[in-house]
């Protein structure tokens, strides 16, 4: 009876009891970063609410005044409201886009890089926490926080942007790339990828500063690759126009040029036969019209969702690689 009673607490102590202990230790160790991240989310969120509410109303009223002036030099309008809206929009947009980069830098520099460099990780492993469980705790809670924070900010950004439709003449269109990214699902996917990249960099380099730099650069390279591939992730719409019109089609371009009578696609040496010398050049090429492959507004969500799926797959592979690396380096 006594033997049975003494083995039960020992089993529970090495099992689930470590999870809340690890969670408390993680929150205590990275409290400054969590507080700074919370402050960033709150300030950016407040800015987006201000942008979509009072600022948008003031700017819309100013544009209404301006349009009513009909270019009358003696007519006045609230120019400061227009400029203020534009500035706050730019600041909040780039703040939303900066979140994945900050997550990657923190994950590499502090979450794993500093713990590996200082020996904090090995100390945890000697106190009954397995390396796999230690790494899982460094991925699970930060992933949930990064996903929730980025998702909230992109939602607020989209609500602020859609509230200006047909109200503010200088409101940016959907295919303006910073607006395109900040309004959709890709920043949240990139935040998770940044976390995985940072964790893997910290385990590989075991130096906080080096891991921070490598993680930031690697996420930038991933984002650049996604940006380059984006127009080709979904079938584009093709619009053919006459030689006099030049290429037409509003949205994200995937390519343009001239069409020949044989159906060949060639690079366009000029963009309309109305230009001096262009008509002869196009005639010598056998061109019969221009074409443009582009993505209209209806392709917004397909592009975002496909790109996000690819980035999430990369994040999953990187997280798997981190577990494999840790297993290889620890007994």
Secondary structure, 3 states (H helix, E strand, C coil): CHHHHHHHHHHHHHCCHHHHHHHHHHHHHCHHHHHHHHHHHHHHHHHHHHHHHHHHHHHHHHHHHHHHHCCCCCCCCCHHHHHHHHHHHHHHHHHHHHHHHHHHHHHHHHHHHHHHHHCHHHHHHCCCCCHHHHHHHHHHHHHHHHHHHHHHHHHHHHHHHHCCCCCCCCCCCCCCHHHHHHCCCHHHHHHHHHHHHHHHHHHHHCCHHHHHHHHHHHHHHHHHHHHHHHHHCCCCEEEEECCCCCCCCCCEEEEEEEEECCCCEECCCCCCCCCCCHHHHHHHHCEEEEEEEEECHHHHHHHHHHHHHHHHHHHHHHHHHHHHHHHHHCC
